[in-house]
Amino acid sequence: SSSMTELAPAGTRYSVSVLTTHTVDSHPSLLVAFDSQRYLFNTPEGFSRIALQNKVGLRKVAHVFLGDLAESGGLPGFVLTSVEAGNDKIKVYGPEGTDHLLASCRFFTRRCVPLSPSQAGHASLGGLS
């Protein structure tokens, strides 16, 4: 995990952490953290374990952006871990099919995760909220 911290124009401190990179068995994942918000980009298989091993806090992540659902195998575990830690405010943004991925994880995670209305145009919000 590598991290860089910069001073944003408005004086807001932020950091960008590379949680995973593209390898034979992994895909890229980034955490962008501001003072009051954390944004996670991609959730490949095993990224939560890697973040934990490198002491990268995912507890305050409120927004998750998925690029490719085939590379989002770490999402159910992330949701389960986050909600168990008291973070039930996670919004997931992604391509078409993200609503189906989250719905298929509900039994395992025993949680409903809200989708952003601006995410995939075909998302069915009623079944997940």
N, C-alpha and C positions, 0 to 999 in steps of 0.2 A: 504494500500500500504506500503510495506516495502522496504528498499533500503540499499545496502551496497556498499561502495566505496573502491576500492583497487588500489594499484600501480602496473601496469603491468610491465613485465620484461624490456621493452624498455623505461620505465619511463612515459608511457602513462597512464593517469588517466582514469578509467572507472567506471561505476556503473551498478548494476543490480537491477531493480525494479520489484517486483511482483505486477502486476496490478490487477489481479484477481486470485482466487484459485478455486480448484474444490469443488463446493458445489452442492446442489440440483438443483439450477437454473443457474449455471455458470461453466465455464471451465477455466483452467489455461491460463494465458497470462503474458509474460515477456517483459520488455524493457531493452535492453543492450545498454548503451550509452557510447561512446568514445568522445574525444574532437571534432572530426570532423565527426563522423558518429553515427547514431542511428539505431538499429536493433530491430524489433518487432517480437515476436514469438507468434502466434495465435491471432485471433481476435474474441473472443466470443461475443455474443449479449450483448450490454450494456457496453463494456469495455471502450469506448471513454468517456462515461458519468462518469464512475468511475475514470478514469484518470483525467478528468477535476475537479471533486470534490476534488481529492487529490493533485491538482496542479502539476500533472506530465505532462511535455510538450511532445506532440507528433508531433509538427510542423516540426521538422527536420528529422523525420523518412524517410529513403530512401529505406530500404529493409524490406519487410514483408515476413515471413516464415510461411506457413500454414501447420498444421499437419493433420487435419481432416476437410474436407469441411463441414461436418454436424455441426461442432462447429465453423464455420466462419461467423456467422450471423452479426457480427459487421463490416465486411469489407466494405460494401457499404457506410455506414455512415462515417467510417474512411477516405475513399477515398474522399468523398464529402467534409468533413471538412478540410482535408489536402490541397486539391487543391484550395479551397476557401481561405485558408490562404497563398497561393502562392507557395505551394510545389507540383510541377508537375513532380518531378523526382522519383516517387515511383516505385520500381520494386517489383513484387510479385512472390514468389517461392512457389510451392506447388505440391500436388499429381496430378495424372491424373484427369482432369475435372476442374482444376483451370481456364483454358482459357474459359470454358463455363460459369463458375460462373461470371467471370469478364465481359464477353460479355452480360450476362443477366442483369448486373447492369448498362450498358452504358446509357440506356435511363434515368434512375433515376439520375445517377451521371453526365450525359452529358459530360463525360470525357473518354478518352481511357487511360488505364493503361498498360505500357509495361510489358511484361513477360520476364523473363530471359531465354535465349536460353538453359540454363542448366537445366531448370525446366522440368517437366513431358515431357518425350520423344515424346508424341503425340501432344504437344501444337502447335496450328496453329498461328504463329506469324503474318502472313500477315493480318488477320482479325482484329487484335487488335492494330496495331501500327499506 
